[in-house]
């Protein structure tokens, strides 16, 4: 197994923390635009566009959280840092939100 280089930018502690904070802020924004796919936003003529925008923000949030997990897990191999529970749980919440969105669960 190849050892992670400590000079890699992605495996620096500040990078993982910045990605985790960015994913948290993105999730906050996702929660603010949730009404776009809710009952009132799904009954308008531009409901498809609302869903696409929500899906794009959801994917950005998931990618940021997944990058935070990757960064923090790589750092964990170097200095035995703690597990990134926040980023893991945010990835799970994003996947759950995606499933609910695909089955129109928010439009009830």
C-alpha atoms as one frame of an Amber mdcrd trajectory, in Angstrom:
protein
   0.000   0.000   0.000   1.303   3.414  -0.923   1.866   5.937   1.861   0.098
   9.299   1.483   2.440  12.206   0.964   2.033  14.767   3.742   2.548  17.568
   1.225  -0.542  16.608  -0.819  -2.992  19.493  -0.587  -6.049  17.235  -0.393
  -4.736  15.451   2.713  -3.932  18.557   4.760  -6.094  19.035   7.860  -7.215
  22.497   6.750  -8.412  21.130   3.400 -10.609  18.486   4.990 -12.008  21.004
   7.446 -12.678  23.545   4.684 -14.472  20.900   2.610 -16.549  19.828   5.619
 -17.528  23.432   6.354 -18.341  24.072   2.681 -20.525  20.960   2.568 -22.333
  22.090   5.721 -23.016  25.529   4.245 -24.159  23.916   1.004 -26.516  21.665
   2.975 -27.899  24.718   4.768 -28.585  26.315   1.373 -30.184  23.037   0.220
 -32.531  23.165   3.200 -33.428  26.770   2.360 -34.425  25.854  -1.214 -36.389
  22.770  -0.136 -39.725  24.533  -0.791 -38.839  24.479  -4.509 -39.657  20.779
  -4.585 -42.288  20.838  -1.831 -46.054  20.868  -2.277 -46.255  24.470  -3.490
 -43.201  24.322  -5.756 -44.260  21.100  -7.447 -47.610  22.483  -8.657 -46.280
  25.323 -10.807 -45.523  25.296 -14.528 -41.768  25.483 -13.885 -41.712  22.549
 -11.440 -39.243  20.663 -13.641 -36.772  23.523 -13.481 -37.210  23.697  -9.702
 -36.385  20.013  -9.450 -33.287  20.371 -11.635 -31.943  23.265  -9.535 -32.587
  21.346  -6.324 -30.881  18.267  -7.775 -27.824  20.289  -8.811 -27.445  21.799
  -5.335 -27.930  18.340  -3.838 -25.172  16.926  -6.036 -22.803  19.775  -5.149
 -23.479  19.132  -1.460 -22.831  15.409  -1.876 -19.609  15.957  -3.821 -18.297
  18.385  -1.191 -19.161  15.951   1.612 -17.599  13.021  -0.270 -14.420  15.026
  -0.898 -14.312  15.889   2.807 -14.583  12.178   3.660 -11.831  11.335   1.169
  -9.564  14.059   2.522 -10.137  13.202   6.161  -9.775   9.444   5.611  -6.497
  10.039   3.784  -5.344  12.209   6.646  -6.436   9.516   9.085  -3.900   7.144
   7.509  -1.130   9.671   8.194  -1.833  10.751  11.767  -4.678   8.511  13.006
  -7.216  11.364  13.070 -10.774  10.627  14.230 -13.415   9.385  11.807 -15.282
  12.152   9.944 -18.732  11.361  11.357 -20.217  14.682  10.185 -19.154  14.163
   6.581 -20.229  10.501   6.587 -23.657  11.400   7.936 -24.025  14.270   5.466
 -23.284  11.867   2.596 -25.980   9.549   3.935 -28.486  12.378   4.289 -27.742
  13.485   0.718 -28.335   9.967  -0.594 -31.582   9.699   1.375 -32.674  13.095
   0.038 -31.887  11.946  -3.504 -34.055   8.845  -3.103 -36.923  10.899  -1.686
 -36.555  13.424  -4.513 -36.554  10.753  -7.220 -39.767   9.259  -5.840 -41.403
  12.728  -5.516 -41.647  12.340  -1.752 -41.313  16.058  -1.105 -44.268  16.934
  -3.357 -46.877  15.269  -1.135
